[in-house]
């Protein structure tokens, strides 16, 4: 279940980012919850391109928690920034590569082609398609979530 505070933050982000023509989409657990999966999102994850990343960092500079820039840690490398709005953490990613079989690979290649739009409180929100999320979760080895996504895809397509 998604609380009203997080929905309010999403609506604010839609307005802020769309006013600046930033190409972006929700990804991760918030995206999955909005599309019907039974997950409990603790934060909001956003994927964007480098131009969008820089625009978001510039826009949110007073809310950035820590540094913003290119990071490489463990199983992921990307441009990364974290900020907080109304007690909700928002993580922004760009140019993501994941450690897969000992190499950093771009599991998110072509993400822009998988953006779809759903409504949350009468607001059109860009989200990554479930097919895209299933592919990424499978590639990074999270088969539990990948299987949940697959079940939701089958449920939605059988309606």
N, C-alpha and C positions, 0 to 999 in steps of 0.2 A: 504494500500500500504506500502511496506517495502522499506525504502531508502537504497541506495547502501552502505552507511557507516555501517549500521547494518548487511547487507549481508557480508561485508568484515570482520566484527568482528566474525560472525559465522564461516566463512571459516578459520580464524585464530584459533578459538577454536577447530575446528575439527582437524586441524593439530597438535596443541599442545597436546590435550588430546589423540588423537589416537597414537601419538608417545610414549606416556607413558602408553598405554593400559588401560586407564581409562574407566570404564563402565559408560555411561552417555547418556542423551537424552534431547532434547529441550522439554519444556512443556509450558503451558500457552498460552498467546495471540500470541507470536511470532510463536509458533508451529501452532496454528490455522490459522494464516495468511499465513504461508508457504503452508498449506494444502488447501487453497482456501477460507477460511472464510473472510467475510468483517469485519475485526476488525483492529484497529490501535494500534499495539504494541509499547509501550513506552520504553520497556526494553527487556532483554533476560532472560528467566528463564530456569534453568538447574536442572534436577533431577539426583542424583547419589547415590551410596552406601557410607557407612562411609569411606571405604578405598579410594574411589574416591574423597570424600569430602576433606579428609586430603591431598591427593595428589594435588588437585586443590588449596587449601589454601596455601600449600607449594610453588607451582609453581607461584601463583599470589600474593605472600606476599607483594610485593612492590606496588601493586595496590589495596589492600584491603581497603575498606572504612569503618572504624570502627573496631569492633571486629568480630571475627569468632569463632563460637562454638555453643553449644546447647542453644536455646532460647525458651521460652514459653511465648506467649503473646496473650491474647484474645482468638481467635478461632483457633490458630495454634501453634504447637510446632514442632521443628525440629532442626537439625544442619543447621546453616545458615551462609552464608558469602555473602558480596556484594563487587564487585569490578567494576572498570570503565576502559574501553578500548576505545580509540578514541571517547570520549564523550558519550559512550553507557554504561549504567548500566547493569551489569550482576549479577543476583541473583542465588545463588547455594543453593540447598536444599537436605537434606538427612534425612531418618528416619522421614518422615512427619506424624504427626497425626493432625486431625482436630476435633474441638468441634462439635459433632453431637448429638443432643438430650441430652445435658448436660454431655456428656462423650467424652474424647479424643479417637477417633477411627482411625485406619489406613486405610484411604480411598485409599491409594496408594499401598496397599499390592500387591506383585507380579508384580510390574511395569516393571521389566526386561522382562517379557514375552510379553509385548505389544510394544516393540521397533520395529519400522519399519524404513526404510531408504528412503529418498527422495533426489532429486537433486536440489541444489541451485547453480547457476553459475558453473556447471560441477563439483560440490563437493558433495559427498555423505554424507548427514547429518542424524544422528540418531534423530528420533522424536518419541514422544508417539503417538500411534494410536488414531484416532478420537473416536473409541469405548471406549478406556480407558479415554480419556478426558471427554466424555459425562458422563461416570459413576461417575467420580470424581466431576464434576460440579453439577450433580444431587444430589450426596450425601451431598455436602456442601450447597445445597439450592439455587444455582445460576441457576434457571430454564430458564432464558432468554438465557444464553449462551448454556446451555444444549440443548435447542430447536433449536438454530442456528446450533449446531453441528449435531443434528439429521437430519435437513434439508439438510446439506451438505453431510452427509453419503448417504441419499436417492438419492440426485442428482448424486453423484459419482457412485453409484451402478446401476443407471438406464441408464448410458451411454452405 
